[in-house]
């Protein structure tokens, strides 16, 4: 038996799928991995961890109705801008209310007199 006959065929030859093909198929169709880990002591449940993992392309995830990253300020600049605009509007509204209470006084003075 020669050394060449014991070696596996290189990827891309002999009809085998390469990593790019497999990754493309997984992202196109999606894969769901689910599992639960429970730790019990004398029939008393101490800890339960539920794992849910979805591997899919962004387009496939949106097709399934999964788009939480679009509203997460840490992951989306658009969501961050929306959060800052909302916070800015709230602060302007609070400032307007404070100014209506006592025109001409600084908000710090109003806060000090509040019970």
C-alpha positions as CSV (number, residue, x, y, z in Angstrom):
1,X,0.0,0.0,0.0
2,X,1.6,3.3,-1.1
3,X,1.5,6.6,0.9
4,X,-0.6,8.3,-1.8
5,X,-3.5,5.7,-1.5
6,X,-3.9,6.4,2.2
7,X,-4.3,10.2,1.9
8,X,-7.8,11.7,1.6
9,X,-8.7,13.5,-1.6
10,X,-8.2,17.3,-1.5
11,X,-11.3,19.4,-1.1
12,X,-12.9,20.5,-4.4
13,X,-12.1,17.2,-6.1
14,X,-14.2,14.1,-6.4
15,X,-17.6,15.8,-6.1
16,X,-17.2,16.8,-2.4
17,X,-18.6,20.1,-1.1
18,X,-16.2,22.7,0.0
19,X,-16.7,24.9,3.0
20,X,-18.0,27.8,1.0
21,X,-20.7,25.6,-0.5
22,X,-21.7,24.3,2.9
23,X,-21.8,27.8,4.4
24,X,-23.9,29.2,1.5
25,X,-26.4,26.4,1.9
26,X,-26.6,26.9,5.7
27,X,-27.1,30.6,5.4
28,X,-29.6,30.2,2.6
29,X,-31.8,27.7,4.5
30,X,-30.9,28.4,8.1
31,X,-30.1,26.1,11.0
32,X,-31.8,26.0,14.4
33,X,-30.0,24.5,17.4
34,X,-31.9,24.3,20.6
35,X,-31.1,22.7,24.0
36,X,-31.8,22.9,27.7
37,X,-29.4,22.4,30.5
38,X,-30.9,21.7,34.0
39,X,-29.0,21.2,37.2
40,X,-30.9,19.4,39.9
41,X,-29.9,18.5,43.5
42,X,-32.2,16.0,45.2
43,X,-35.1,16.7,42.8
44,X,-34.7,20.5,43.4
45,X,-34.1,22.5,40.3
46,X,-31.1,24.8,40.9
47,X,-30.5,26.1,37.5
48,X,-32.0,26.0,34.0
49,X,-30.3,27.4,30.9
50,X,-32.3,27.4,27.7
51,X,-30.2,27.7,24.6
52,X,-31.6,28.7,21.2
53,X,-29.3,29.4,18.3
54,X,-30.3,30.3,14.8
55,X,-27.7,30.5,12.1
56,X,-29.0,32.2,8.9
57,X,-28.3,35.0,6.6
58,X,-29.7,38.5,7.3
59,X,-32.2,38.2,4.5
60,X,-33.4,34.8,5.7
61,X,-33.7,36.1,9.3
62,X,-35.8,39.0,8.1
63,X,-38.0,36.6,6.1
64,X,-38.6,34.7,9.4
65,X,-39.5,38.0,11.1
66,X,-36.3,38.3,13.1
67,X,-34.9,41.8,13.0
68,X,-34.0,42.8,16.6
69,X,-30.6,44.2,15.6
70,X,-32.3,47.0,13.7
71,X,-33.8,48.4,16.9
72,X,-30.8,47.8,19.1
73,X,-28.8,51.0,19.7
74,X,-25.6,49.1,20.3
75,X,-25.9,47.4,16.9
76,X,-27.6,50.0,14.6
77,X,-26.6,53.6,14.1
78,X,-30.2,54.4,12.9
79,X,-31.6,53.0,16.2
80,X,-29.0,55.0,18.2
81,X,-30.0,58.2,16.4
82,X,-33.7,57.5,17.1
83,X,-32.8,56.9,20.8
84,X,-30.8,60.1,21.0
85,X,-33.6,62.1,19.3
86,X,-36.2,60.7,21.8
87,X,-33.9,61.5,24.7
88,X,-33.3,65.0,23.4
89,X,-37.1,65.6,23.0
90,X,-37.7,64.3,26.6
91,X,-35.0,66.7,28.0
92,X,-36.4,69.6,26.1
93,X,-39.9,68.9,27.4
94,X,-38.6,68.7,31.0
95,X,-36.7,71.9,30.6
96,X,-39.8,73.7,29.2
97,X,-41.8,72.5,32.2
98,X,-39.1,73.7,34.6
99,X,-39.0,77.1,32.9
100,X,-42.8,77.4,33.1
101,X,-42.6,76.8,36.9
102,X,-40.4,79.8,37.5
103,X,-39.3,81.8,34.5
104,X,-35.8,83.1,34.7
105,X,-34.5,80.7,37.4
106,X,-32.0,78.0,36.7
107,X,-33.3,74.4,36.8
108,X,-30.8,73.7,39.6
109,X,-32.5,76.3,41.8
110,X,-35.9,74.8,41.2
111,X,-34.6,71.3,42.1
112,X,-33.1,72.5,45.3
113,X,-36.4,74.0,46.5
114,X,-38.4,70.9,45.6
115,X,-39.3,68.6,48.6
